[in-house]
């Protein structure tokens, strides 16, 4: 299209070679998709195939989240490192040096930072996912896409901060002379478990937040509360053996123990407790998908 | 091209009344649960935004959806766009659907123009290679090359709008659902959008187009569906249906009045002498009289009347407030007389509302006045303003005044 289009009167005389016609000839050759729009039925109609078709939009949502997060910040990604680092210092001083929490022979900074890594990721991703439906309400009332992309994107974009803080951890490992054991090969599994936990809980909270706005006020308390029932400030071995399985119902127990073990190689490999945590994650995630799906059909009429 | 692109059968959509207005708080939910044993919850009130709508749209057909505010046009569009789900019935759609319910869907002020083109394009359903391929065309169409790497928040409203429309105009779905997007921007921009729409509508794509601007529907659509009270009231050739609709807008039926919520409702309006909503500047006598008919259920003492004339882009060109208006029950006409109306040909809107001491009641079908003239001014179309003032021009010789010296 040429610049002449700029002037009002010319618009009407635009030539046939413009976009519309090209599109026309193209779609006649391709197969037309067919869609049936009907009232929501059943308890599970998330189409994975369809969600996959929107994967490029997922990419754009993640990209947007990351771009916006670092626009107009003075030190940008440093925040992602500063937060766990300062928290680690406080924990080391008060829980470690003063309260003498057992760390299983690990230096306190390593002990705390290896737990804060997944914890900071989890709480950040959870916050992003919870608010995402409300923040994008203008978009979701104007155009269709599988809504699940929004909380999903929030859990993925949190990985950028996570990667930055992981870099600092590697530096700390070198500093304390800790050599990774073969357990580090399982690290991606625990990272995946952390993502699934954030996604599962995020699905529940984002759908709830769309309908009940006070969820966002409850969230900071929930996150704080959750941290103290997870082995962040203390090792999970402090919990009496007979209550261990209940403790492991908190999926972050398995995630944090797994992080500590796979990154530092110290302590026993998580076994039965990891199984319980994994099962809990799957239940939360599956329930979250069903619940989100159920709310998805009404969210637009409510937000 | 006789395949059906959209087939809708017995479609219905029900909203809970109040669902949209009120934010629920968990607290409310909890108190409701606690009180539940003591008190029966009031039966939920429902509103059928759509009821029993069946229709078929052929491939390549350009259909206008017309009707008053709240008639259900947008609800129908939103169901077809999959934004909301129907309560009953179903719709079958053959082909990729693109929906354009607002200009600038997904725009973010912190991102640059370039980033926004990609983001908005992706949200509207384009794939990345598609956007890359059309990027230059989009920027060119919007005419914002120099600013493309500046954050959107530094763009003027007009520039944002142009960029947004440019993205939307380069969508290539087989079925396009458009809601009132042409009602934004200045006159020139509207022309451009309309031109683009015209071109798209001739490209063989199926388009459903919601509009309150009847001249746009006449110009773009071959067929019109008149939606009224959630049902299809009339369906047929655009010109015919639009004419019928316009005729009905000038006169509200008596039984509708009884159902109007407020103490007063506007019923009809017209430009005197033309008996319609058209003002012909050439045939204009020395005064212009507008009549707004209304029906009051009860007396209003010390009412306040507000009237405003808005241009096509919604700028208030003139307005006035009249205090202490005494309104008696029954039918009446609010008559406004103007010595002249110095406006150029185009579309204008009247806004008229009455305050009864508690609330404002306005004419819900925004009265649209089309001003026409054959003796047009000599200005290029896209430079034309709203006002037509009695001005004259004279070229006069003047004595050279040297700079620095004061004039005698």
Interface residues (C-beta under 8 A of the other chain):
Chain A: X1 X2 X3 X5 X6 X7 X8 X9 X11 X12 X14 X18 X19 X20 X21 X22 X23 X24 X26 X27 X32 X33 X34 X35 X36 X37 X38 X39 X40 X56 X57 X59 X60 X63 X64 X67 X68 X71 X72 X138 X139 X140 X141 X142 X143 X144 X145 X211 X212 X213 X214 X215 X218 X297 X300 X301 X302
Chain B: X15 X19 X20 X23 X24 X25 X26 X27 X29 X78 X79 X80 X81 X82 X83 X84 X85 X86 X87 X88 X89 X90 X91 X92 X93 X94 X95 X96 X97 X99 X101 X102 X105 X106 X108 X110 X111 X115 X118 X119 X122 X123 X124 X125 X127 X128 X134 X137 X140 X141 X143 X151 X169 X170 X172 X174 X188 X191 X192 X194 X195 X196 X198 X199 X200 X202 X203 X204 X205 X380 X381 X382
